[in-house]
Amino acid sequence: MPLDRKPAPNDLRAFWMPFTANRQFKQAPRMLVSAQDMHYTAADGRKVLDGTAGLWCCNAGHCRPRITQAVSGMVGTLDYAPAFQMGHPGAFELANRIIDIAPEGLEHVFYTNSGSEAVDTALKIALAYHRARGEGSRTRLIGRERGYHGVGFGGISVGGIVSNRRVFGSLLAGVDHLPHTHLPENRMTRGQPEHGAHLADELERIVALHGADTIAAVIVEPMAGSTGVLLPPKGYLERLRDITRKHGILLIFDEVITGFGRLGSPFAAQHFGVVPDMITCAKGLTNGVIPMGAVLTSAAIHDAFMQGPEHVIELFHGYTYSGNPIASAAGIATLETYAEEGLLTRAAQLEAHWEKALHSLADHPHVVDIRNMGLIGAVELAPVEGQPGKRAFDAFLRAFEAGILIRVTGDIIALSPPLIITEAQIDELVATLGKVLKAGS
Ligand code: PMP
């Protein structure tokens, strides 16, 4: 564009929108112009109740003064500091605060700028860790069908979403996938499903096939969010932990969605009582305000690089913005807000109300499954024949018009409101969704 030509605000071509159907999406995007607490304001001035915490990230609600002030204060104090061999106090303070709320045994923080980078970082740490301990043959990585681990090459390789993988060639070599745990016999379960713990035993099959000494790590979301809120069956994560431990395989929980209170504990690992060797997180770490992610590791992993003979390899890895001062300030203010308002356990208090409200939609047209846990839930619709995804996408459009923001993936409607939501707002969200479903075809 010539320099003298100012872009017209209604010229929408230059911005290549992410995760937006490239050819099918012809209508003007729904524009959001401001936000406060539980609501967005759309360009036409309408208030929209946020049923998704932005994109599973604004756990304390929007534009919270403590966080925005911390960010603007730091912008004018220390805009940037290089992360290599240098530092600034905020990054160290935030790391300690994260470890204070992390599961027992996770003691170190490696900063990234997103969930995708956290995943690729964790996979690299896993490979380098085994090599540092003289087990360099452990190079195989194991993900799971219907897993989402961001969009880096590592993340799409271990991830299990076909459309995210199929146009990008052969991806990482030596990756296997466990089966997903989304079983029809668990339909309409309230809370954690009963059936499917045995699916963790598939890992034994992969071990028998390749040998444990070739396997570096298993990565799963303790609860798969992006592919439609798929809950872990009772006993499944425990079994995965036992099998990985038995074979010296690292277990990574991708908690980019579940981290920071979504299930009623700081991390899902605490909720399920299963501690992995690493946790990846992002999103709620800064309340979505400034991009930041992190990998939390066990002392054993950290020590493998920090101790031992001189020839042991280093972890040579990092990002220009690892532990960025402004993101660190946002993170500290966010964790203070969570602590002060009891938000990391609030989902547990609201869970019974949330469950009852969501399941009241069971008899609505086309609803085939409802799932819930903590402050997350899904309403799955029967697809229109020959047009998968259409029914839920139509519901998304009507919901926005009706004043609620929901998220859809395929024919699944996912809900994950900010943790500050009140019971009355839960009722409003669900009642509006109910009307939207009734009006659908
Ligand atoms: N892992 C999980 C479990 C996620 O849900 C997401 C994002 N939805 C990511 C990784 C990727 O995070 P980002 O978009 O910040 O790269």
Residues whose N, C-alpha, C, O or C-beta is under 5 A from the ligand:
A	BS01	PMP	S114 G115 S116 E117 Y148 H149 G150 E221 S226 D254 V256 I257 A282
